[in-house]
Amino acid sequence: MSVHNLDAMFKPQSIALVGASNRPGSVGFKVMRNLLEAGFSGPIMPVNPRDRAISGVTAYRDVAELPFVADLAVLCIPAPAVPDVIEKLGQQGTRAAVIISAGLIELPGKNGGTLQDDVAEIARGYGLRIVGPNCLGVMVPGSGLNASFSHIPCLPGNIAFLSQSGGLATAVLDYALTYDIGMSHFVSLGNIIDVEFPDVIDYLADDDDVAGILLYIEMIQDTREFISAARAASRKKPIFALKSGRFAEGAKAATSHTGALAGVDAVYDAGLRRAGVQRIYELEELLDVVQTVGRAKPLRGERLAILTNGGGPAVCAVDALVERGGKLAEISDRTLNELNEKLPAVWSHSNPVDIIGDATGQRYVDSIEALKRDDQVDAAIVMLVPTAVSDIDDIAKSTVEACRGTEKTILTSWMGSDSVRKARQMFADANMPTFTTPDRAVRAFMHLVNHNRLQQTLYSTPSGLALESTPDRAAARAVIEGVLASGRDLLTEAEAKEVMAAYNIPVVQTQIVANPEEAASAAKQMGFPVVLKIHSVDITHKSDAGGVILNLRSAKEVLEAATRMNETIAEKLPQARLEGFTVQQMIDRPSAIECIVGVSTDHDFGPTIMFGSGGKSVEVVKDSTITIPPINMALAHAQIERTRIYSLLRGYRDVPPSDINGICLTLCRISDLVVDCPEILELDINPLLADNKGVIALDARIKVAKVEPGAPSRLSIAPYPSELIEEVTTLRGKELTLRPIRAEDEPKHLVFINGLSDEDMRNRFARVVRNMPHQELAQYTQIDYDREMAFVAVGADQVDPQAILGVARAKSYPGLADAEFFMAVRSDMQGQGIGWVLFTKLLDYLTAQGYKKAFAHVHRGNKNMLKLAGEFGFTQSEDTKAEYVLVTKDLQ
């Protein structure tokens, strides 16, 4: 993942076209025409071994004859010729290439690989970035770049579109041209031997001219890099993805309930959600998103007003809004009075604002102006149904004028076809999103709403409840390692419960016995009633085999049930090894709700966590949702809310609400278990009983596999690096815990920032800011440990024994080997050696991670930081007039 040399790909100063041609119909002919017609201002150098000129531009016989180095090369030559050309370009210093040529993956290369492998290896050696091969090309209309063989041009705009399909990309271009929708970047990624989604997403994230990013995804090669890049970018601008292959017919069924429920497509849903990417499901929806994100004003709230001249379509719009979870605005009394003065007496007097079929342009203007002034209205959809008395074009023109200058989000829907064509063009010319039906307009509005909701969920501040208990990691690992050492891959129920108990998950008391007599004795000691279960590593789902009997109330009942169970299962499953029974307490909680919590391992995203409705009917009810670990309390709660069973858990009639916090804690502890124990492939708790008394796991199973030493992490999101926690004492005797920051630190981090003096705050943030808002605080506390690190010094002050007293932070940009650092120590805690130990910790970390250089821009008035940097061997820039001093140090 790197943005290295992508400026040469998307902002080249010169271009070489290798394979340029004068032959109409050839790819080289079309690419050359596209380069010339796009208005590229730099030199275009066609390469052709036969023709002296291509489209009137002097041609060169070979790449070696080019008069100077091209920033970008475009290749449309036969596949066998590509490696040699890439080698020559790399030697010359070309930094980027678009390989349109196909067939590289089908041809053999060196060392048993393919020609595509050879090209990738050559390019890596020169740092030459490649889009493709087998792609449509790259367009950046704002820079006059059309390095593609598309027959449809791309208009300038503010939406970037990245696609793994050239054919679908062409369809999107056609639609965009029809509706005058422009794009900032159009990138056809092709077979992806180098540049992939995370690289381009990172590049576009900081481009202020890009309002949003659209993706067409067939597969994600590196899910961890994708989630990391998309999470960072989606904080700044919306990202939408159309993912094909929703139904994986060839997916193998897993052995557990969880595996059977966690289909590939559901996992992609979960992965995209954790990445902050809103998923869309239809091509039409993708095309609508292009104009919604490209044209709509930023959404300031969710309360929607609907203005219409037809009641029926407005009712359809309300239905669509409610079905999608939207909010219909309640119009204020002041606005109602204002509309009463302006509109006919028969208007609807509510939202939707139906101004009836004979509405004029002025009536639309009056209504829009009133809604614009209403503080209880955040957005509006303005609709029109053509009638015999409607002046369609005049109403459109009036609507455009009335909406001009407003900061509220306004979408339009002029229904019909030929009669409204001119009106729709007016909206396009005014850069207003317009849709053919009320449903599409509402769906477009909800895209904006759901983007905001997704960001709020991802960056809500979690409670610290999950941090209040520490798991017994050693005990859990001992059980798992013992199972693997015995040659098994399935833990017994008792072993699985032992692992869960080590992670503070409430489990029912369970005892393993060898025969019916021991079962009766154990039950008597445990106390009645009890549950009897067969104990066999060969039987996964015991209920299906007749291996579970509930509510046994005497030793005699247990003895008879155990004897009968042995006989029944031996007859049903003669190959199963029967190793005895488990006896456990019968939990009598009649109002409890049966849930399921599980883990399965996805090929692309690694471990996933599932929650839903449990019990025997789990696969019939199919009420479950999936997330990607690691998670916190806020994310766990959001996962539960996405299920239907959540309505029951909140309480109903005389049934009190269940302990939802207890369920969240269970999900968080399962997340911790999966992070700590990569051997776990599958896990089920079914059922997990939940009621107002708490939660308890009645049945559990875990499947494991050996993990080779040094194996890469399976996790798609970097977990909390607890191994970096360290207890230290400063030279002045201050006892501290140095640890990475975490999302739960937000409240204390705010106290820390408010504890900085005005001068210290200006030195750190270049401004004085008290009571920093949550959205900004979240950027400091909810970090991606793959991208940045922040160490906090935690120690006692006069009020809090675990206060944050200092922070040392470093971040790098994808693919770069240098890290920029930032530091602050609470003003009343300075002079105690806190800065020294924090800086030591940070620099040791950066060195261990392989960064080559650390640097910072330190305000010239920040004498303490400049002195500390000097003591650590940093050099300072010599420009004495600059407001900020650049301090740098080589780390390797």
Secondary structure as UniProt FT lines:
FT   TURN            4..5
FT   HELIX           6..10
FT   STRAND          15..18
FT   TURN            24..25
FT   HELIX           27..37
FT   TURN            38..39
FT   STRAND          44..47
FT   STRAND          53..54
FT   TURN            55..56
FT   STRAND          57..58
FT   HELIX           63..65
FT   STRAND          72..75
FT   HELIX           79..81
FT   HELIX           82..92
FT   STRAND          96..99
FT   TURN            104..106
FT   HELIX           110..112
FT   HELIX           115..126
FT   STRAND          129..131
FT   STRAND          137..140
FT   HELIX           141..143
FT   STRAND          145..148
FT   STRAND          156..163
FT   HELIX           166..178
FT   TURN            179..180
FT   STRAND          183..188
FT   TURN            190..191
FT   HELIX           197..205
FT   TURN            208..209
FT   STRAND          212..217
FT   HELIX           223..234
FT   TURN            235..236
FT   STRAND          239..243
FT   TURN            249..250
FT   HELIX           257..261
FT   HELIX           264..274
FT   TURN            275..276
FT   STRAND          278..280
FT   HELIX           283..295
FT   STRAND          303..308
FT   HELIX           311..323
FT   TURN            324..325
FT   STRAND          327..328
FT   HELIX           333..342
FT   TURN            345..346
FT   STRAND          353..354
FT   TURN            357..358
FT   HELIX           361..373
FT   TURN            375..376
FT   STRAND          379..384
FT   TURN            388..389
FT   HELIX           392..403
FT   TURN            404..405
FT   STRAND          409..414
FT   HELIX           418..420
FT   HELIX           421..429
FT   TURN            430..431
FT   HELIX           438..458
FT   HELIX           465..467
FT   HELIX           473..485
FT   TURN            486..487
FT   HELIX           493..502
FT   TURN            503..504
FT   STRAND          510..513
FT   HELIX           516..526
FT   STRAND          530..534
FT   TURN            537..538
FT   HELIX           543..545
FT   STRAND          548..552
FT   HELIX           555..572
FT   TURN            574..575
FT   STRAND          581..585
FT   TURN            590..591
FT   STRAND          593..602
FT   TURN            603..605
FT   STRAND          606..613
FT   TURN            616..617
FT   HELIX           618..621
FT   STRAND          624..627
FT   HELIX           633..641
FT   TURN            644..645
FT   HELIX           646..649
FT   TURN            653..654
FT   HELIX           660..676
FT   TURN            678..679
FT   STRAND          680..691
FT   TURN            692..693
FT   STRAND          694..697
FT   STRAND          700..704
FT   TURN            709..710
FT   HELIX           722..724
FT   STRAND          726..729
FT   TURN            731..732
FT   STRAND          735..740
FT   HELIX           743..745
FT   HELIX           746..754
FT   HELIX           758..765
FT   HELIX           774..781
FT   TURN            785..787
FT   STRAND          788..795
FT   TURN            801..802
FT   STRAND          803..812
FT   TURN            814..815
FT   STRAND          818..825
FT   HELIX           827..829
FT   TURN            830..831
FT   HELIX           834..848
FT   TURN            849..850
FT   STRAND          853..859
FT   TURN            860..861
FT   HELIX           863..871
FT   TURN            872..873
FT   STRAND          875..876
FT   TURN            880..881
FT   STRAND          884..890
//
